Amino acid sequence: MRAQAGSGGWLVRAAQMGLSGGITVGLFLHPTDLRQQVLQGELLPPLLFSCLVLCSVSLYFVVSFMDPGYVEQDEDEGELLSEEQQVMISQQDSTLRLRRCGYCMLKQPMRAKHCQACQHCVRRYDHHCPWIENCVGERNHALFLVYLAVQLAVLLWALPAAWSGLKFGQLSWAWLQHNLLLLLAFLVMAVSTLVAVLLLASHLYLVSCNTTTWEFMSRHRISYLRRCEAENPFDRGVFLNLWGFFCACRLVAWEKLYPREDGSAV
């Protein structure tokens, strides 16, 4: 794993920790269902909720500090690929030329992109996520989706718990002062839930098509997509796309799936 440099990254991660910890503690301090369960001795649901929050925070830091698939040097295919993949590549036409990055001057594998924020080329680049202060790429994309799913589960549990602590029967200034933090926490969680649902749904759709956010948004600017007749040369069908994304624990030579049409640099 690699820590991102700069104080901005630590501020973002501290904010994530503060929100997660503060909202969790607030749910147990206010008269919510979780607090009532603790007072009544029903410890299993609060314990499971706390473990889910801890799992979410742990996944956040793993994805945040994880190598997303940096291209460190002009990689030798033999070091990255299995024997079967090497044979497949050697049997194919070798006219496809990979271009060098204009920033770090490294030879970019297909689907890689240079990230200006990280100052690295990233394999199967999806996007740079400012909330985790890291790129989402070939090595951490699947774990990023797992984190989103766990975070969404936490939010869907916490939302009704927070709502249960807001008693609207006697609205007054004293009520607002007493419940302001819980009300703000509920609003933050509501917005976060909407964002998490949209992010998870959009990423699952893109993964099922074996495309990335960058390729989906910038197809007209990407040479290997702009010149290709097929709408998505990497699409192998929904099942194989999902299987390869979540179950294949290795880097992929995307060049082997790309149709050779000319010797242009990609």
Buried (B, 14 or more C-beta within 10 A) or exposed (E): EEEBEEEEBEEBBEEBEEBBEEBBEBBBEBBBBBBBBBEEEEEEBBEEBBEBBEBBBEBBBBBBBBBBBBBEEEBEBEEBBEEEBBEBBEEBEEEBEBBBBEEBEBBBBBBBBBBEBBEBBBBBBBBBBEEBBBBBBBBBBBBBBBBBBBBBBBBEBBBEBBBBBBEEEEEEEEBEEEBEBBBEBBEBBBEBBEBBBEBBEEBBEBBBBBBBBBBBEEBEEBEBBEEBEEEBBBBEEEEEBBEBBBEEEEBBBBBBBBEEEEEEEB
